[in-house]
């Protein structure tokens, strides 16, 4: 049975943690599995490197709730919360976050956790089962939602449940996170097309793009993808042409076409060679004509125009190069949190600019 946030926090507190410590651990275990002291200091509103911060991480190590891993910066240390009973207490015994994690993935999870900590007050949906139930409820009339928890948790046809969390504001607005890890936009385009069906049935939504520096310089490229995928629905005539082109293209891959059909296919390959249509063809091969319903719907363009849909940028102000573990998180140390590691981590951080900037598109 799925637990609420308060129930998970209460379960963690029974291991000897204060409510504040339990709330931080609940976020770490649900979103990343790894953390660094400055993140707890920010969350708790206490001094980074102070007595309270050190005591918390010393307790995690001493009681075996977490392991510490040295990083490339000789004074920085990364902490991996992987105590099996803790994950069992919050109902996520099989969570991937308690398993050994490659060094590169550990840094990516720290970035995601920073994005979550910068967006307080949300009720988070993180697991695939939770996301499936949430979207099933959106597609179910209000009077029939009482038994939604007992129904199979499967996503809508043609939809993909991504790895990034979804936050729910008290007003019901859904916040879709996307962590940009590369300057090119292919993965982001996949993310949008996979979530278009979800966005169409959410009353109010925000797409929050989280950028570690210096990748935030490429925000304009990501905005152009938003314009193509969400603000430019396909015309009915274009959809008809695409259906013909996709069907005959697939057929031509198995058998030779006549000269006239091949000429049309060559022309279609020129017109529909942009990344949007290349990816749409791949999704059409998997899900069929249902993908055209999302691509031609004006609902999302209208949402961005009237404000019920938003696109926002969150630029992370921290440096992460020095936090890369020397190895994957399979080797641990038992020493506590020293003052040196705090000074080392703090010296590598850049001055903090404003946490977020509004979308220039809408």
ZIJOZI-V416031 format. One record per residue. RES is the residue in three letters. PSI is psi in whole degrees, 0 to 359 (* if undefined). Layout:
res=[RES | RES]
psi=[PSI | PSI]
//
This chain:
res=[UNK | UNK | UNK | UNK | UNK | UNK | UNK | UNK | UNK | UNK | UNK | UNK | UNK | UNK | UNK | UNK | UNK | UNK | UNK | UNK | UNK | UNK | UNK | UNK | UNK | UNK | UNK | UNK | UNK | UNK | UNK | UNK | UNK | UNK | UNK | UNK | UNK | UNK | UNK | UNK | UNK | UNK | UNK | UNK | UNK | UNK | UNK | UNK | UNK | UNK | UNK | UNK | UNK | UNK | UNK | UNK | UNK | UNK | UNK | UNK | UNK | UNK | UNK | UNK | UNK | UNK | UNK | UNK | UNK | UNK | UNK | UNK | UNK | UNK | UNK | UNK | UNK | UNK | UNK | UNK | UNK | UNK | UNK | UNK | UNK | UNK | UNK | UNK | UNK | UNK | UNK | UNK | UNK | UNK | UNK | UNK | UNK | UNK | UNK | UNK | UNK | UNK | UNK | UNK | UNK | UNK | UNK | UNK | UNK | UNK | UNK | UNK | UNK | UNK | UNK | UNK | UNK | UNK | UNK | UNK | UNK | UNK | UNK | UNK | UNK | UNK | UNK | UNK | UNK | UNK | UNK | UNK | UNK | UNK | UNK | UNK | UNK | UNK | UNK | UNK | UNK | UNK | UNK | UNK | UNK | UNK | UNK | UNK | UNK | UNK | UNK | UNK | UNK | UNK | UNK | UNK | UNK | UNK | UNK | UNK | UNK | UNK | UNK | UNK | UNK | UNK | UNK | UNK | UNK | UNK | UNK | UNK | UNK | UNK | UNK | UNK | UNK | UNK | UNK | UNK | UNK | UNK | UNK | UNK | UNK | UNK | UNK | UNK | UNK | UNK | UNK | UNK | UNK | UNK | UNK | UNK | UNK | UNK | UNK | UNK | UNK | UNK | UNK | UNK | UNK | UNK | UNK | UNK | UNK | UNK | UNK | UNK | UNK | UNK | UNK | UNK | UNK | UNK | UNK | UNK | UNK | UNK | UNK | UNK | UNK | UNK | UNK | UNK | UNK | UNK | UNK | UNK | UNK | UNK | UNK | UNK | UNK | UNK | UNK | UNK | UNK | UNK | UNK | UNK | UNK | UNK | UNK | UNK | UNK | UNK | UNK | UNK | UNK | UNK | UNK | UNK | UNK | UNK | UNK | UNK | UNK | UNK | UNK | UNK | UNK | UNK | UNK | UNK | UNK | UNK | UNK | UNK | UNK | UNK | UNK | UNK | UNK | UNK | UNK | UNK | UNK | UNK | UNK | UNK | UNK | UNK | UNK | UNK | UNK | UNK | UNK | UNK | UNK | UNK | UNK | UNK | UNK | UNK | UNK | UNK | UNK | UNK | UNK | UNK | UNK | UNK | UNK | UNK | UNK | UNK | UNK | UNK | UNK | UNK | UNK | UNK | UNK | UNK | UNK | UNK | UNK | UNK | UNK | UNK | UNK | UNK | UNK | UNK | UNK | UNK | UNK | UNK | UNK | UNK | UNK | UNK | UNK | UNK | UNK | UNK | UNK | UNK | UNK | UNK | UNK | UNK | UNK | UNK | UNK | UNK | UNK | UNK | UNK | UNK | UNK | UNK | UNK | UNK | UNK | UNK | UNK | UNK]
psi=[134 | 138 | 154 | 169 | 315 | 323 | 321 | 318 | 318 | 319 | 321 | 321 | 332 | 350 | 6 | 23 | 151 | 167 | 320 | 316 | 320 | 322 | 322 | 315 | 324 | 319 | 318 | 311 | 329 | 334 | 331 | 318 | 342 | 157 | 169 | 158 | 323 | 332 | 319 | 321 | 318 | 315 | 317 | 348 | 37 | 171 | 133 | 121 | 3 | 179 | 316 | 319 | 314 | 319 | 323 | 312 | 329 | 320 | 320 | 318 | 314 | 322 | 2 | 17 | 336 | 163 | 151 | 143 | 131 | 149 | 176 | 329 | 122 | 354 | 359 | 149 | 139 | 141 | 130 | 113 | 110 | 24 | 119 | 313 | 331 | 315 | 326 | 323 | 330 | 9 | 22 | 54 | 328 | 18 | 137 | 345 | 341 | 355 | 161 | 141 | 136 | 155 | 316 | 319 | 327 | 317 | 319 | 322 | 326 | 319 | 314 | 318 | 321 | 320 | 321 | 316 | 334 | 357 | 71 | 166 | 11 | 149 | 116 | 140 | 116 | 323 | 159 | 322 | 319 | 317 | 318 | 318 | 321 | 312 | 331 | 322 | 324 | 330 | 9 | 134 | 148 | 318 | 350 | 11 | 354 | 326 | 21 | 330 | 339 | 357 | 158 | 135 | 82 | 144 | 164 | 161 | 132 | 2 | 155 | 130 | 117 | 177 | 345 | 150 | 163 | 127 | 143 | 121 | 160 | 333 | 350 | 351 | 133 | 134 | 112 | 118 | 142 | 122 | 114 | 119 | 352 | 154 | 337 | 164 | 12 | 313 | 325 | 321 | 319 | 317 | 315 | 311 | 326 | 333 | 359 | 317 | 324 | 313 | 329 | 335 | 358 | 131 | 313 | 136 | 155 | 132 | 111 | 114 | 119 | 121 | 123 | 148 | 142 | 19 | 345 | 345 | 338 | 15 | 325 | 322 | 322 | 324 | 323 | 325 | 319 | 317 | 316 | 314 | 326 | 329 | 358 | 76 | 149 | 140 | 156 | 319 | 322 | 320 | 319 | 318 | 318 | 320 | 315 | 313 | 315 | 317 | 313 | 331 | 316 | 321 | 322 | 337 | 341 | 331 | 157 | 137 | 159 | 168 | 321 | 314 | 321 | 325 | 318 | 322 | 320 | 319 | 319 | 324 | 329 | 316 | 320 | 45 | 1 | 159 | 326 | 314 | 332 | 314 | 324 | 323 | 318 | 317 | 325 | 321 | 328 | 320 | 351 | 199 | 351 | 335 | 336 | 334 | 318 | 318 | 335 | 355 | 134 | 2 | 315 | 325 | 320 | 322 | 317 | 329 | 323 | 358 | 351 | 341 | 140 | 155 | 125 | 156 | 134 | 108 | 118 | 129 | 5 | 160 | 145 | 351 | 320 | 349 | 3 | 125 | 149 | 327 | 175 | 158 | 69 | 349 | 134 | 163 | 158 | 359 | 157 | 196 | 112 | 160 | 327 | 319 | 327 | 317 | 321 | 317 | 320 | 324 | 339 | 349 | 146 | 161 | 141 | 116 | 178 | 139 | 328 | 158 | 145 | 158 | 131 | 348 | 313 | *]
//
